[in-house]
Amino acid sequence: MLKINDITNNKNFEEISVVKKYFSRIFTILSKEIREKLMNLNVSEETRKLIKKELAFLSKEKQKEYLNELYRIYNRLVKDVKD
């Protein structure tokens, strides 16, 4: 059982086993297509985790829109750097 002291004494909330288990479940609610797109993003694992958390609370259609927008922004940034 998770106790309040566990949360307040642990500076990194995401390292608590219950929280880790919860967030690992979030990833399983994403469709295969969304998981693949997410894994193909050229971002750090920390950023990928943040994106997963955002996607978990969106509808499937909004998840697609969100990732498509990330890809669009990324491609635009890469193009600007190359130019």
C-alpha positions as CSV (number, residue, x, y, z in Angstrom):
1,M,0.0,0.0,0.0
2,L,1.3,3.5,-0.9
3,K,1.6,5.8,2.1
4,I,1.8,9.5,2.2
5,N,5.2,9.3,3.8
6,D,6.4,7.2,0.8
7,I,5.5,10.1,-1.5
8,T,6.9,12.9,0.7
9,N,10.1,11.1,1.5
10,N,10.8,10.0,-2.0
11,K,12.0,12.9,-4.1
12,N,11.5,11.1,-7.4
13,F,7.8,10.3,-7.4
14,E,8.1,8.2,-10.6
15,E,10.5,5.8,-8.9
16,I,7.8,4.5,-6.5
17,S,6.9,1.0,-7.6
18,V,3.2,1.6,-7.7
19,V,3.6,4.7,-9.8
20,K,6.0,2.9,-12.2
21,K,3.4,0.1,-12.6
22,Y,0.7,2.7,-13.3
23,F,2.7,4.5,-16.0
24,S,3.8,1.2,-17.6
25,R,0.1,0.4,-18.0
26,I,-0.6,3.7,-19.7
27,F,1.7,2.7,-22.5
28,T,-0.3,-0.5,-23.1
29,I,-3.5,1.6,-23.8
30,L,-1.8,3.2,-26.8
31,S,-2.4,1.5,-30.1
32,K,0.4,-0.3,-31.9
33,E,0.5,2.5,-34.5
34,I,0.9,5.2,-31.9
35,R,3.5,3.2,-30.0
36,E,5.5,2.7,-33.2
37,K,5.3,6.4,-34.0
38,L,6.3,7.3,-30.5
39,M,9.3,4.9,-30.6
40,N,10.4,6.4,-33.9
41,L,10.6,9.9,-32.6
42,N,14.2,11.1,-32.2
43,V,13.8,12.2,-28.6
44,S,15.3,11.2,-25.2
45,E,13.6,8.5,-23.2
46,E,12.7,11.2,-20.6
47,T,10.9,13.2,-23.3
48,R,9.2,10.0,-24.6
49,K,7.9,9.3,-21.1
50,L,6.4,12.8,-21.0
51,I,4.8,12.3,-24.3
52,K,3.3,9.0,-23.3
53,K,1.7,10.6,-20.3
54,E,0.2,13.3,-22.4
55,L,-1.1,10.7,-25.0
56,A,-2.6,8.5,-22.4
57,F,-5.4,11.0,-21.6
58,L,-6.3,11.7,-25.2
59,S,-8.7,9.9,-27.5
60,K,-7.1,7.8,-30.3
61,E,-7.8,10.5,-32.8
62,K,-6.2,13.2,-30.7
63,Q,-3.2,11.0,-30.1
64,K,-2.7,10.8,-33.8
65,E,-3.1,14.5,-34.2
66,Y,-0.6,15.1,-31.3
67,L,2.1,12.9,-32.8
68,N,1.5,14.2,-36.3
69,E,2.1,17.7,-35.0
70,L,5.2,16.7,-33.2
71,Y,6.6,15.1,-36.4
72,R,5.7,18.3,-38.3
73,I,7.5,20.5,-35.8
74,Y,10.5,18.2,-35.6
75,N,10.8,18.0,-39.4
76,R,10.5,21.8,-39.7
77,L,13.2,22.3,-37.0
78,V,15.5,19.8,-38.7
79,K,15.0,21.5,-42.1
80,D,15.8,24.9,-40.5
81,V,19.0,23.6,-39.0
82,K,20.2,22.1,-42.3
83,D,19.5,25.4,-44.1
